[in-house]
Amino acid sequence: MVHVPECVARHWPLPHRADGAFTGFYANVITPVDLSDDVWHTTDLYLDVWLAPGREAQLLDEEEFDEVVGRGLIDADTATRAREEAAHLLEAAKNGQWPPQVVREWTLERALAAKAG
């Protein structure tokens, strides 16, 4: 069973299609990161938020989340906090505050330049 006092979101600008078209933004609701010995440890809490260009943000994987909560794999406090974080992301997307500017600035060109070194 997973129990953590709070949840966070990990933001991903999704890969662009082969033609270079931007597909949207995606966030996993996860446990806070524990960085020890240069290894990143966290737990994905199943809920995800997807925002396609020109569309409203959508909450994904609710059925899967409800199943693992029902099976006791995520405790009630963590489940509540995960839902709160997802709701926060959806509300922030409605208000134009999600994804954060630093994520919006991560363009295909910038990613390719970083990869090229």
C-alpha positions in Angstrom: 0.0 0.0 0.0 1.3 3.5 -0.9 0.9 6.2 1.7 2.4 9.7 1.3 1.4 13.0 2.8 1.1 14.8 -0.5 1.1 14.5 -4.2 2.7 16.4 -7.0 2.4 16.4 -10.8 5.2 15.6 -13.3 4.6 17.5 -16.5 5.5 16.3 -19.9 5.2 18.0 -23.2 4.5 14.9 -25.3 6.7 14.0 -28.2 5.8 15.6 -31.4 4.4 13.5 -34.3 6.8 12.5 -37.0 5.6 15.5 -39.1 6.7 17.8 -36.2 3.1 18.7 -35.1 2.7 19.4 -31.4 0.3 17.0 -29.8 -0.3 18.4 -26.3 0.7 18.4 -22.7 0.5 15.5 -20.2 1.0 15.3 -16.5 1.2 12.2 -14.2 0.0 12.6 -10.6 2.8 11.1 -8.6 4.2 10.9 -5.1 6.9 13.5 -4.2 10.3 12.6 -5.6 12.8 11.0 -3.2 16.3 11.6 -4.7 18.8 9.3 -3.0 22.2 8.1 -4.4 21.4 9.9 -7.7 18.3 7.8 -8.2 14.9 9.3 -8.6 12.2 7.3 -6.6 8.5 8.1 -6.9 5.2 6.3 -7.4 2.8 7.0 -10.2 -0.7 7.3 -8.7 -2.5 6.4 -12.0 -4.3 9.7 -12.5 -3.1 11.7 -15.5 -4.1 15.0 -17.1 -4.0 15.6 -20.9 -4.3 18.9 -22.6 -4.5 18.9 -26.4 -4.1 22.2 -28.3 -7.4 24.1 -28.4 -9.2 21.6 -26.2 -10.2 21.4 -22.5 -7.9 19.4 -20.2 -9.1 15.9 -19.5 -8.6 13.6 -16.6 -7.4 10.2 -17.7 -7.2 6.7 -16.1 -10.0 7.2 -13.5 -11.2 3.6 -13.8 -7.7 2.3 -13.2 -7.2 4.6 -10.2 -10.5 3.5 -8.7 -9.6 -0.1 -9.1 -6.3 0.2 -7.3 -7.8 2.3 -4.5 -10.6 -0.3 -4.2 -8.0 -3.1 -3.9 -6.2 -1.2 -1.2 -3.0 -0.6 -3.2 -3.3 3.2 -2.5 -4.5 4.3 0.9 -7.5 6.6 1.3 -5.5 9.7 2.3 -3.2 9.4 -0.7 -6.1 8.7 -3.0 -7.8 11.9 -1.7 -4.7 13.9 -2.2 -4.2 12.5 -5.7 -7.7 13.5 -6.7 -7.1 17.0 -5.2 -3.9 17.4 -7.3 -5.7 16.3 -10.4 -8.6 18.7 -9.7 -6.1 21.5 -9.2 -4.4 20.8 -12.5 -7.8 20.7 -14.3 -8.8 24.0 -12.7 -5.4 25.6 -13.5 -5.7 24.5 -17.1 -9.2 26.2 -17.3 -7.6 29.4 -16.0 -4.6 29.2 -18.4 -2.2 28.6 -15.5 -1.3 25.0 -16.5 1.0 23.9 -17.8 3.5 26.2 -16.3 5.4 28.6 -18.6 8.7 26.6 -18.2 6.9 23.6 -19.7 5.3 25.6 -22.5 8.7 27.0 -23.5 10.1 23.4 -24.1 9.5 23.4 -27.8 10.6 20.7 -30.3 13.4 23.0 -31.5 14.6 23.5 -28.0 14.5 19.7 -27.2 16.3 18.9 -30.5 19.0 21.5 -29.7 19.5 20.1 -26.2 19.8 16.6 -27.5 22.4 17.7 -30.1 24.3 19.2 -27.2 
